[in-house]
């Protein structure tokens, strides 16, 4: 089924009125005051890039005002924990996703919150893929040639990521796990920006960055070479870039899903109101074009229950992979 058909079916499913669960919510229409959207990373990153236009455009469908609060730190953990501890009344939301869920639950010995129990999934917004990119001096045009290069240059090949335990790092280690590479050293950076700077300068031969329009521009300018994207299908913004799947690595899929979450226990009518408003926004052609132009991909999921199932399935998929990697961040 096409994405537009799924969105339409989701809107139909969510259009029926729901019974209000309490006197407090029956006395006023939600929202009747500003809603806080926690973005768990500093301004300028992928989450912030998605969060700001979402907050501005969702007002047409939701009403009220969305106020963004950037709470960075701990790989998104500080902001997500703040959201999880908030009152579940619909006035504190989280723009979370793979980073706030996988990192916290699967990479930490003592998580500060349980993303599946303490946060309710409401609705998807978009997702980003990662790229396996190399400096132009690396004589590789695809993943198999990269593997051959690494094996032919023992002790010389390394790749950078946005940090130890980041989704970028996990995507890189998944590539190593699937190919049997052991001599491909991970170089963690304090964010993807510094890693990209070093890749462009030739300080590192390879990088696993989130696929952004900046990375795409450098690729098209010949300043770096994207060998593959870790998406199940080619990106709408860059159909010329091959996926790892079509290069013979069917399991090398690592989407960084981004969506709306709320403190667990939020009233169903509020969840449904938020989900329906978000689906109306996702159905707008201009908004779809805005996301795609930033190299984001659109999620075809619809109801809160479907989104919850998707998030849980990703956690299940990653758990054995991370166990094999043996990665912990505390």
C-alpha positions, 0 to 999 in steps of 0.5 A: 500500500502506498504511503498516501493510502496508509496516511488516509486510512490512518486519518479515517481510523482516528477521526472517530470521537473518543470518550474523554477519560476524566472531568478535567479533560472534558471541561476544556479542549486540548490544547488550551495552553502552550505545549512543550516539545523537548528536543533532546539534542542541541540546536542545529542537529537532525532532531532540531532541524525536524522539530522546528518546522514541525512545531510551526506547521502542526499549529494549523492542525492542532491549534495552540502553541508549541514551544521547543525546549532543547535539552541536550546531553547523554546522547539524548538521554537527558531530554528523554528522561525529563520527558519521561518524568513529566506529567502525562497531560499532553503538555510535555512531548518528546521528539525522540526515536532510535537514539533515545530508545536503543542507546538508553535501553540496550547500551546502558547497564543502568538506564535512567528510564525505560523508553518502552515503559516510561514513554508512550509512542504517539506518531512517527514524523520521519527517519534518517538513514546513515551513509558509509562514506570515504575520502576521495583518496580511498580507491573504493567505489562500492562496499566490496571495494572498500572491504578489499581496501581495508584487507589490503591495508592492515592497521591503516583503515578506520572510520569515524562516527558521532560518538561511542554508542551513537547510532552511527557507531552501531551502523558501522559496527553492524557493517564490520559484524556482517563482513567479518572485518576486525581491522577497521578501527572506530574513531569516536567524535563528539558529534558528526560535525567534527568527524565530517570536517576530518573526513573532508580534510583526509584525516580519516579515510571513512565516516558513518554520518547521518545522511543529510543534505550537507553530506549529499552536497559534499558527495555531489561536489566530489569532496567525499564519496558515499558508497552506500546508505543504510536504508531499505530503499534508495533515498527520495532525495538522492536516488543515485546513491545505492543501498547496502542491501542492493550491494549484497548486505540485506541486513545492513539496515539502520534507520534512525526513526524520529517521532512523537512520544509522551510520558506514559499514561497520557489520556487516549483522547489526547494521544488520538488528537496529537496523532490525527493532527500529525497525520494531517501534517504528514499528508501535506505535499509541501511538508513532505517536500520539506522533509525530503529536501533535507534527505529525511524519509517519510514514515508510512505508519499510521496509528499510535498502536502501529507506531508502538509496534514498530518501535518495539520491533526495532528494539527486538531487532537491535538487541541480538546485534548489540549483544554480538557487538559487546558494546556498553557505554557505562 
